[in-house]
Every structure is written in C-alpha cells, then in structure tokens.
Amino acid sequence: MIYVLNFKTYFKKIKDYLSLIKKLRKIKSKNKIWLALNPYFYLNLRKKIKGFKVGLQNLGFISEKPQTGEIIYEFELINKAHFVLLGHSERYKVGENLEVIENKVNTLQDKKINLVIFFSENSYEPKENFEEVREETEKNLNFLLQRVKKENYKKIYLCYEPWWAISTEGGKLPSKEFLNDFLKWYKKNYFFPIFYGGSYNSKIKKIYSELNFDGFVLGKASISFEELKNLLS
C-alpha cells in the first residue's frame, strides 16, 4: 500500500517537514510513504529524508517558450523527484483544464519521473451511484491517457478523486458500494495502479477497509502524526 502525503501549503517551514518525518520513522509499517513537497526547492531535503520517496505537487508542461512563475522539469533539482501530482482538483480552481493536464502528461511522460494523474467526472454534484458518472469519468480518463506511449506505462499511476468528496467542497463521502462499482469498472478496463483521494483519513479507513485500492492520497491528514500513525499501523 502506498500513502501519498500531499502537504499542499500547510507546512511553511523546513523544520515542519523534518519534525514530522522524524516521528514517521518511529512507525513500523509495511506501507510505503511518498512525500509531495512544496515548494520544489525542498527537494534539497532529499538526503535528510532517506527512506521516503519525494516528489512534487505540480509541474508545468514542457515548452520552448519561457513561462513566468512556472516550475518546469528542466530546473536543476527536478531530477531528484520520484513523482509529480498532475490534475489535482484544486488546480482546476486556478485555471487548469483537461487540455492543460493532457499537455503536461504528454510532455512529461518521457522524462525520468512518475506521473500521478488525478481524474473523475469533474463535477461538484455528489452522486449516489457510480453508474451515474461512469460515462463522463471514462471519457475524461481516456482523454488524459490518449497520448501515453506503451513504453511509459510503468511511470503512470492514477488517482480517482471525486471533486465533491474533498473537504473544502463539502466532503460528501462516496459510499462503499459506489467505490466498489468504480473498482469493478476500473480493473476491468485499466491496469495502472489506482489510488483514491478525497479527504481520506483514519475514520474513512474503517469504512473503506475492504476496498482494493493500491494506495491513497492524503490531504490535511498528511500533517497530523496521530492520523498517520492510525493509518499506517
């Protein structure tokens, strides 16, 4: 099981990361931990946090034109990153769309970095049954994957994150039946490792205990040692 800790902008100082990581080392667990750092120059901490995969929360697509304010793959430290999150729902709030994310996937897929690609039906309206959103979810996912080359399949991880399940957007919990139906559909049609996002925490873990995801992407739970201890142990 892989737990991706998406720290977002919660941590403001290097000592915040180092303090939490020191505590995490004390947890005996077979689960793998990936750390999504921000800002990117915190990749300099890599030597101090050995034993954890470190990555980024976002990258710009590769372009011959200069891009003001973007973090791009060519920056010196980026080759230290194990992975990058692409298409998180919060990125849509700052102007990203499917075309932008698809462009990122296309231009980054040949690089030495794993891509964690988020997808859903892209709606804030909660649904009771997965069948209600299956067609749109499939359409969006296929669009994002359409240019991925077979030789790059091993670099692709997917994360299903309904926008309406995020705490800042109401945080309505998808039912276990909803996600069971999602997994049946997904595993019948796709073979990439599949994560679940959407305000995952130790309380939700008990409800989703039998769901066959390969990992989970955490938000606010990433900064709570007690939450992480309950999730990982």
C-alpha positions in Angstrom: 0.0 0.0 0.0 1.3 3.5 -0.9 0.3 6.6 1.0 1.0 9.8 -0.8 1.2 12.7 1.6 0.1 15.8 -0.2 1.1 18.6 2.1 -0.3 21.3 -0.1 0.6 24.7 1.5 0.1 23.6 5.1 3.8 23.5 6.0 5.5 26.9 5.8 9.0 25.9 7.2 11.6 23.3 6.6 11.5 22.3 10.3 7.8 21.4 9.9 8.7 18.7 7.4 11.7 17.4 9.3 9.8 17.3 12.6 7.0 15.1 11.1 9.5 12.9 9.2 11.4 12.2 12.4 8.2 11.0 14.0 7.2 8.9 11.0 10.5 7.0 11.2 9.3 5.6 14.5 6.2 3.9 12.9 6.8 0.3 12.0 4.8 -0.3 8.8 5.0 -2.3 5.6 3.2 0.6 3.8 5.2 2.9 1.5 5.2 6.6 2.1 5.6 9.2 -0.7 6.0 12.9 0.2 4.6 15.5 -2.1 6.7 18.6 -1.2 6.1 22.2 -1.9 7.9 24.4 -2.9 10.1 22.5 -5.3 13.4 23.6 -3.8 12.6 21.5 -0.7 13.8 18.6 -2.9 17.2 19.7 -1.4 16.0 17.9 1.8 16.2 14.6 0.0 19.4 13.5 1.7 17.8 14.2 5.1 14.7 12.2 4.5 16.1 8.9 3.1 13.7 6.0 3.1 10.8 8.1 1.7 10.0 8.8 -2.0 9.9 12.5 -2.5 8.0 14.3 -5.3 6.2 17.4 -6.3 2.6 18.7 -6.2 2.7 20.1 -9.7 4.8 20.8 -12.8 4.3 22.9 -15.9 4.3 21.3 -19.3 7.5 21.5 -21.3 7.5 24.4 -23.7 10.1 26.1 -25.8 8.7 29.4 -24.7 9.6 30.9 -21.3 6.9 30.7 -18.7 6.6 33.2 -15.9 6.1 31.7 -12.5 6.0 28.0 -13.6 8.0 25.1 -12.2 9.4 23.2 -15.1 11.2 19.9 -15.5 14.4 21.4 -16.6 15.0 23.1 -13.2 18.2 21.6 -11.7 16.6 19.8 -8.7 13.6 18.3 -10.5 15.6 15.1 -11.4 15.6 14.4 -7.7 11.9 13.9 -7.7 10.4 10.4 -7.8 6.9 11.6 -8.9 4.6 14.5 -9.6 0.9 15.0 -9.0 -0.9 16.2 -12.1 -4.6 17.3 -12.4 -5.5 17.6 -8.7 -8.9 19.1 -8.5 -7.6 22.3 -6.8 -5.5 23.0 -9.9 -8.8 23.5 -11.8 -9.6 26.3 -9.4 -6.5 28.2 -10.8 -7.4 27.8 -14.4 -6.2 24.3 -15.4 -8.5 22.1 -17.5 -8.3 18.7 -19.2 -6.4 20.1 -22.2 -3.7 21.6 -19.9 -3.3 18.4 -17.9 -3.2 16.3 -21.1 -0.4 18.5 -22.4 1.5 18.0 -19.2 1.1 14.2 -19.4 2.2 14.3 -23.0 5.4 16.4 -22.5 6.5 14.8 -19.2 5.9 11.2 -19.9 9.3 10.6 -21.5 11.1 12.1 -18.5 12.6 10.4 -15.5 9.6 11.0 -13.2 6.5 9.1 -12.3 3.1 10.7 -13.1 0.3 10.5 -10.6 -2.7 11.6 -12.7 -6.0 12.6 -11.0 -9.3 12.0 -12.7 -13.1 11.9 -12.0 -16.2 13.1 -13.7 -15.2 16.7 -12.9 -18.3 17.7 -11.1 -19.1 19.2 -7.7 -22.5 17.5 -7.6 -22.5 14.4 -5.3 -23.8 11.2 -6.8 -25.2 8.1 -5.1 -24.3 5.6 -7.8 -21.1 5.3 -9.8 -23.1 4.3 -12.9 -24.4 7.9 -13.0 -20.9 9.3 -13.6 -19.2 6.3 -15.3 -19.5 7.6 -18.8 -18.1 11.0 -18.1 -15.3 9.6 -15.9 -14.3 7.2 -18.6 -14.3 9.9 -21.2 -12.1 12.2 -19.1 -9.6 9.4 -18.2 -9.3 8.2 -21.8 -8.6 11.8 -22.8 -5.8 12.1 -20.3 -4.3 8.8 -21.3 -4.7 9.0 -25.1 -1.1 10.0 -25.8 0.7 7.9 -23.3 3.2 5.6 -25.0 3.3 1.9 -24.1 6.9 2.2 -23.1 5.9 4.8 -20.5 3.1 2.8 -18.9 5.3 1.9 -15.9 5.6 5.6 -15.0 1.8 6.1 -14.7 -0.2 6.0 -11.5 -3.9 7.1 -11.4 -5.9 8.6 -8.6 -9.7 8.7 -8.5 -10.8 11.8 -6.7 -14.4 13.0 -6.9 -14.4 16.7 -6.6 -17.4 16.6 -4.3 -15.6 14.3 -1.8 -13.0 17.0 -1.0 -13.5 18.6 2.4 -13.2 22.1 1.1 -16.1 21.4 -1.3 -18.5 19.8 1.2 -16.7 16.5 1.7 -19.6 14.1 0.9 -18.3 10.6 1.4 -18.8 8.2 -1.6 -20.5 5.1 -0.4 -18.6 1.8 -0.2 -20.9 0.5 -2.9 -20.1 3.5 -5.1 -16.4 2.8 -4.9 -16.8 -1.0 -5.2 -18.6 -0.4 -8.5 -15.9 2.1 -9.6 -13.2 -0.5 -8.9 -15.0 -3.3 -10.8 -15.3 -1.0 -13.8 -11.7 0.3 -13.5 -10.0 -3.1 -13.1 -11.9 -4.5 -16.0 -10.7 -1.7 -18.3 -7.4 -0.4 -17.0 -4.2 -1.9 -15.4 -2.4 1.1 -14.0 -2.0 1.3 -10.1 -5.1 3.1 -8.7 -5.1 5.4 -5.7 -8.1 7.1 -4.0 -8.1 10.7 -3.0 -10.8 12.8 -1.4 -10.2 13.8 2.3 -9.0 10.3 3.2 -8.3 9.8 6.9 -8.3 7.1 9.7 -12.1 7.4 10.1 -12.7 6.8 6.4 -10.2 3.9 6.5 -12.5 1.9 8.7 -15.4 2.4 6.2 -13.3 1.6 3.2 -11.2 -1.2 4.8 -12.1 -3.9 2.2 -11.7 -1.7 -0.9 -8.9 -2.9 -3.2 -7.1 0.4 -3.9 -3.3 0.3 -4.4 -2.9 3.4 -2.3 -4.4 6.7 -1.0 -3.5 10.4 -1.5 -3.9 12.3 1.8 -4.7 16.0 2.2 -4.9 17.5 5.6 -4.3 14.1 7.3 -0.8 14.4 5.9 0.2 16.9 8.6 -1.2 15.0 11.6 1.1 12.5 13.2 -1.7 10.8 15.1 -3.7 10.4 11.9 -0.7 9.0 10.1 0.0 6.6 12.9 -3.5 5.3 12.8 -3.4 4.9 9.0 0.0 3.3 8.7 0.0 0.9 11.7 
